[in-house]
């Protein structure tokens, strides 16, 4: 009888606690709704909404069709590099070398085109192949060192970033740009349009489709998620961890090489400082889009939207005449914010 009384009291207390929880949820539906969005999508929706509302009020031209067209074209280059960064992050790594790799790609692809200027058509094709090949080689070097020597991705890619940029400065004798690129290259890949759509947008959409197919429909894509999700379990399952880590960084390097070639076409010259800000921006865009720094988690569309959000922020600050120094502070602050938010979201989940 005493046990029954105690059990009844326990059930009543649990019922009361449940009623209190329901009452709290009913009393604050907005808070729970926002929390659900944050847990599922991260901080991205809130940052994107804040950017659009703030700059639309500050400067109405921010949401004009012409400005949004310019944003779509400008965001393509960061999207490409963010896709490369995403692949590295998914397998629990990162790539700080993308900036140095882009500078080397730009200089070597431009040098190839200029030196072969007499071979119409071949100069552009070989220059593009050179750029993608250089990016692939840098990615392969990163993957090899990480997979074989078991060195931290942070240390390896930091080293290759310094090496590639140093080689670029040696080739250019201190950073002198290379001019005289073939006009077809600049016209087609830099300023060209097809049915009113910029060529950079077309190339980026095709690249997104390729990366989506690789990550969603191939064994290679599943293994990338497995490497980042639980490396020990991947080893137990018989996945050749080292080999697929090498493949992942090589693939990311190829994407970086393509991005470097497209950026070179955009500025119509080989530049020794081109893309040096990309490591910070690509990591911020990927993490803002919900790609976990701990690996194995994140969706491609979110990373793309994260890159667009970063470009929207830069564009809004430019329109608002905010100085470049303040923009640097803002970008660094956003990186810290999104990393902290990602950590908190993981705790909530």
Phi, psi and omega per residue, in radians:
X1 nan -0.742 3.108
X2 -1.110 -0.714 3.128
X3 -1.081 -0.728 -3.136
X4 -1.114 -0.666 3.125
X5 -1.156 -0.766 3.126
X6 -1.102 -0.730 3.141
X7 -1.123 -0.684 3.114
X8 -1.123 -0.726 3.096
X9 -1.093 -0.692 -3.139
X10 -1.125 -0.766 3.126
X11 -1.108 -0.697 3.140
X12 -1.130 -0.678 3.137
X13 -1.187 -0.659 3.100
X14 -1.158 -0.693 3.107
X15 -1.111 -0.718 3.120
X16 -1.130 -0.706 3.112
X17 -1.118 -0.714 3.109
X18 -1.117 -0.688 3.103
X19 -1.111 -0.686 3.109
X20 -1.097 -0.725 3.133
X21 -1.100 -0.780 3.116
X22 -1.092 -0.711 -3.141
X23 -1.118 -0.710 3.114
X24 -1.127 -0.732 3.134
X25 -1.127 -0.691 3.133
X26 -1.219 -0.579 -3.111
X27 -1.271 -0.428 -3.108
X28 -2.307 1.090 -3.092
X29 -1.139 -0.601 -3.124
X30 -1.121 -0.755 3.135
X31 -1.079 -0.738 3.124
X32 -1.199 -0.621 3.105
X33 -1.142 -0.769 3.117
X34 -1.140 -0.674 3.129
X35 -1.121 -0.686 3.113
X36 -1.104 -0.747 3.106
X37 -1.102 -0.740 -3.126
X38 -1.114 -0.774 -3.121
X39 -1.129 -0.640 -3.068
X40 -1.449 -0.726 -3.018
X41 -1.983 -0.129 -3.131
X42 1.424 -2.797 -3.048
X43 -1.470 -0.152 -3.039
X44 -0.964 -0.875 -3.120
X45 -1.021 -0.647 -3.108
X46 -1.237 -0.741 3.123
X47 -1.141 -0.766 -3.129
X48 -1.087 -0.773 3.132
X49 -1.124 -0.735 -3.141
X50 -1.097 -0.710 3.138
X51 -1.125 -0.833 -3.087
X52 -1.106 -0.830 -3.096
X53 -1.159 -0.778 -3.078
X54 -1.088 -0.901 -3.055
X55 -1.367 -0.424 3.044
X56 -1.165 -0.645 3.075
X57 -1.299 -0.718 -3.108
X58 -1.126 -0.821 -3.105
X59 -2.516 1.760 -3.059
X60 -0.967 -0.459 3.130
X61 -1.138 -0.213 3.133
X62 -1.038 -0.616 -3.091
X63 -1.780 0.313 3.083
X64 -1.267 2.725 -3.122
X65 -1.066 -0.674 -3.127
X66 -1.138 -0.724 -3.139
X67 -1.204 -0.706 3.119
X68 -1.136 -0.585 3.057
X69 -1.107 -0.766 3.120
X70 -1.120 -0.655 3.114
X71 -1.136 -0.736 -3.137
X72 -1.079 -0.663 3.132
X73 -1.275 -0.730 -3.114
X74 -1.203 -0.543 -3.074
X75 -1.290 -0.307 -3.055
X76 -1.062 -0.659 -3.080
X77 -1.211 -0.732 3.088
X78 -1.188 -0.603 3.103
X79 -1.047 -0.776 3.138
X80 -1.010 -0.867 -3.104
X81 -1.205 -0.579 3.095
X82 -1.144 -0.624 3.071
X83 -1.076 -0.739 3.090
X84 -1.112 -0.774 3.127
X85 -1.108 -0.665 -3.139
X86 -1.060 -0.737 -3.139
X87 -1.059 -0.723 3.117
X88 -1.188 -0.716 -3.140
X89 -1.157 -0.642 -3.119
X90 -1.086 -0.564 3.116
X91 -1.676 0.504 3.049
X92 1.124 0.613 3.056
X93 -2.221 -2.775 2.990
X94 -2.904 2.926 -3.101
X95 -2.346 1.779 3.079
X96 -1.487 -0.111 -3.037
X97 -1.514 -0.031 -3.039
X98 -1.052 -0.621 3.135
X99 -1.144 -0.875 3.113
X100 -1.129 -0.636 3.117
X101 -1.111 -0.722 -3.142
X102 -1.112 -0.705 3.124
X103 -1.095 -0.748 3.140
X104 -1.185 -0.706 3.077
X105 -1.042 -0.798 -3.105
X106 -1.065 -0.817 -3.088
X107 -1.198 -0.791 -3.080
X108 -1.261 -0.664 3.101
X109 -1.187 -0.701 3.107
X110 -1.144 -0.746 3.133
X111 -1.077 -0.704 3.126
X112 -1.093 -0.792 -3.134
X113 -1.128 -0.732 -3.122
X114 -1.175 -0.722 -3.115
X115 -1.212 -0.400 -3.140
X116 -1.886 0.436 -3.036
X117 -1.040 -0.388 3.136
X118 -1.351 -0.259 -3.117
X119 -1.753 1.466 -3.065
X120 -1.045 2.235 -3.126
X121 1.646 -0.874 3.133
X122 -1.213 -0.572 -3.123
X123 -1.085 -0.739 3.127
X124 -1.198 -0.815 -3.104
X125 -1.070 -0.814 -3.118
X126 -1.222 -0.581 3.093
X127 -1.139 -0.725 3.107
X128 -1.141 -0.761 3.109
X129 -1.096 -0.670 3.089
X130 -1.061 -0.809 -3.127
X131 -1.081 -0.836 3.133
X132 -1.148 -0.649 3.111
X133 -1.118 -0.718 3.115
X134 -1.115 -0.789 3.102
X135 -1.061 -0.723 3.118
X136 -1.104 -0.711 -3.135
X137 -1.130 -0.721 3.111
X138 -1.121 -0.755 3.100
X139 -1.092 -0.703 3.118
X140 -1.127 -0.679 3.090
X141 -1.097 -0.765 3.086
X142 -1.036 -0.872 -3.112
X143 -1.088 -0.681 3.139
X144 -1.110 -0.828 -3.118
X145 -1.133 -0.685 -3.133
X146 -1.227 -0.752 -3.052
X147 -1.334 -0.716 -3.029
X148 -1.535 -0.808 -3.069
X149 -1.632 -0.042 3.095
X150 0.987 0.649 3.113
X151 -1.549 2.563 3.128
X152 -0.984 2.344 3.082
X153 -0.965 -0.598 3.128
X154 -1.059 -0.821 -3.099
X155 -1.205 -0.785 -3.105
X156 -1.076 -0.894 -3.066
X157 -1.258 -0.492 3.031
X158 -1.134 -0.712 3.109
X159 -1.156 -0.792 -3.134
X160 -1.198 -0.511 3.049
X161 -1.061 -0.793 3.135
X162 -1.164 -0.732 -3.122
X163 -1.101 -0.867 -3.073
X164 -1.139 -0.721 3.128
X165 -1.205 -0.628 3.080
X166 -1.097 -0.768 3.094
X167 -1.071 -0.699 3.110
X168 -1.044 -0.785 -3.136
X169 -1.173 -0.583 3.085
X170 -1.158 -0.802 -3.118
X171 -1.093 -0.717 -3.068
X172 -1.580 0.057 3.140
X173 0.975 0.888 3.075
X174 1.807 0.062 3.065
X175 1.919 0.333 3.103
X176 -1.189 2.251 -3.129
X177 -1.232 2.814 3.117
X178 -1.961 2.050 -3.116
X179 -1.844 3.110 3.073
X180 1.470 0.501 3.104
X181 -1.174 2.624 -3.136
X182 -0.988 2.355 -3.120
X183 -1.065 -0.666 3.103
X184 -1.052 -0.645 3.133
X185 -1.095 -0.841 -3.131
X186 -1.172 -0.724 -3.081
X187 -1.192 -0.700 -3.081
X188 -1.387 -0.889 -3.007
X189 -1.680 -0.247 -3.125
X190 -1.728 -0.985 -3.064
X191 -2.017 -0.029 -3.050
X192 -1.221 2.728 3.093
X193 -2.404 2.653 3.059
X194 -2.248 1.990 -3.053
X195 0.977 0.652 3.112
X196 1.439 -0.003 -3.131
X197 -1.773 2.179 3.138
X198 -1.015 2.505 -3.123
X199 -1.058 -0.591 3.131
X200 -1.122 -0.614 3.090
X201 -1.171 -0.730 3.135
X202 -1.099 -0.806 3.134
X203 -1.086 -0.706 -3.120
X204 -1.160 -0.733 3.115
X205 -1.089 -0.738 3.097
X206 -1.104 -0.707 3.123
X207 -1.139 -0.724 3.095
X208 -1.033 -0.731 3.136
X209 -1.101 -0.716 3.130
X210 -1.127 -0.824 -3.120
X211 -1.126 -0.695 3.104
X212 -1.062 -0.780 3.131
X213 -1.075 -0.777 -3.109
X214 -1.102 -0.799 -3.073
X215 -1.298 -0.550 -3.007
X216 -1.740 -0.397 -2.979
X217 -2.222 0.138 3.133
X218 -2.167 2.764 3.079
X219 -1.103 -0.630 3.108
X220 -1.013 -0.768 3.128
X221 -1.128 -0.739 3.117
X222 -1.115 -0.670 -3.135
X223 -1.190 -0.582 3.105
X224 -1.072 -0.800 3.100
X225 -1.114 -0.657 -3.135
X226 -1.149 -0.682 3.139
X227 -1.085 -0.706 -3.133
X228 -1.420 -0.560 -3.099
X229 -1.227 -0.822 -3.137
X230 -2.802 1.657 -3.060
X231 -1.117 -0.681 -3.136
X232 -1.108 -0.751 3.104
X233 -1.131 -0.634 3.104
X234 -1.090 -0.689 3.104
X235 -1.134 -0.758 3.133
X236 -1.085 -0.628 3.138
X237 -1.266 -0.142 3.116
X238 1.583 0.208 3.106
X239 -1.277 2.211 3.092
X240 -1.235 1.535 -2.987
X241 -1.011 -0.829 -3.108
X242 -1.074 -0.750 -3.102
X243 -1.122 -0.763 -3.102
X244 -1.342 -0.437 2.978
X245 -1.132 -0.757 3.078
X246 -1.053 -0.796 3.131
X247 -1.082 -0.708 -3.097
X248 -1.095 -0.810 -3.127
X249 -1.240 -0.557 3.087
X250 -1.170 -0.766 3.097
X251 -1.073 -0.771 3.106
X252 -1.087 -0.655 3.109
X253 -1.133 -0.651 3.098
X254 -1.110 -0.720 3.106
X255 -1.128 -0.723 3.099
X256 -1.086 -0.699 3.100
X257 -1.065 -0.756 3.090
X258 -1.099 -0.745 3.103
X259 -1.078 -0.675 3.103
X260 -1.140 -0.665 3.102
X261 -1.140 -0.763 -3.139
X262 -1.144 -0.673 3.080
X263 -1.136 -0.660 3.092
X264 -1.092 -0.715 3.085
X265 -1.132 -0.609 -3.118
X266 -1.132 -0.756 -3.101
X267 -1.586 -0.099 3.074
X268 1.054 0.548 3.102
X269 -2.915 2.781 3.022
X270 -1.490 2.137 -3.022
X271 -2.116 2.326 -3.134
X272 -1.417 -0.077 3.117
X273 -2.073 0.157 -3.060
X274 -1.222 2.179 3.026
X275 1.387 0.230 -3.119
X276 -1.151 -0.357 3.125
X277 -1.496 -0.084 -3.027
X278 -1.128 -0.591 3.106
X279 -1.005 -0.849 3.128
X280 -1.112 -0.837 -3.064
X281 -1.160 -0.709 -3.098
X282 -1.215 -0.684 3.087
X283 -1.151 -0.773 3.117
X284 -1.066 -0.752 -3.133
X285 -1.138 -0.756 -3.121
X286 -1.146 -0.821 -3.122
X287 -1.205 -0.669 3.059
X288 -1.041 -0.590 3.112
X289 -1.440 0.118 3.050
X290 1.640 0.143 3.061
X291 -1.365 2.093 -3.042
X292 -1.265 2.424 3.051
X293 -1.217 -0.259 -3.121
X294 -1.645 -0.024 3.026
X295 1.570 2.754 2.986
X296 1.347 0.124 -3.069
X297 -2.517 2.325 3.082
X298 2.459 2.648 -3.124
X299 -1.999 2.580 -3.092
X300 -1.099 -0.776 -3.081
X301 -1.089 -0.562 3.122
X302 -1.207 -0.666 3.098
X303 -1.132 -0.707 3.095
X304 -1.082 -0.783 3.131
X305 -1.148 -0.589 3.076
X306 -1.106 -0.716 3.105
X307 -1.140 -0.724 3.110
X308 -1.090 -0.671 3.131
X309 -1.109 -0.720 3.114
X310 -1.089 -0.763 3.128
X311 -1.166 -0.671 3.073
X312 -1.034 -0.736 3.119
X313 -1.109 -0.803 3.109
X314 -1.071 -0.759 -3.141
X315 -1.102 -0.743 3.120
X316 -1.105 -0.703 3.123
X317 -1.205 -0.589 3.072
X318 -1.145 -0.793 3.136
X319 -1.102 -0.622 -3.137
X320 -1.426 0.074 3.120
X321 1.041 0.651 3.051
X322 -1.435 2.320 -3.030
X323 -1.111 2.711 -3.126
X324 -1.107 -0.511 3.125
X325 -1.189 -0.724 3.091
X326 -1.162 -0.622 3.106
X327 -1.101 -0.658 3.081
X328 -1.077 -0.737 3.104
X329 -1.094 -0.746 -3.121
X330 -1.109 -0.764 -3.125
X331 -1.134 -0.748 3.098
X332 -1.113 -0.682 3.134
X333 -1.149 -0.695 3.132
X334 -1.137 -0.682 3.116
X335 -1.046 -0.796 3.118
X336 -1.114 -0.725 -3.131
X337 -1.066 -0.832 -3.064
X338 -1.227 -0.577 3.093
X339 -1.184 -0.758 3.101
X340 -1.108 -0.722 3.124
X341 -1.131 -0.672 3.108
X342 -1.112 -0.696 3.104
X343 -1.117 -0.784 -3.137
X344 -1.146 -0.674 3.130
X345 -1.104 -0.679 3.107
X346 -1.129 -0.644 3.105
X347 -1.155 -0.711 3.119
X348 -1.130 -0.636 -3.114
X349 -1.290 nan nan
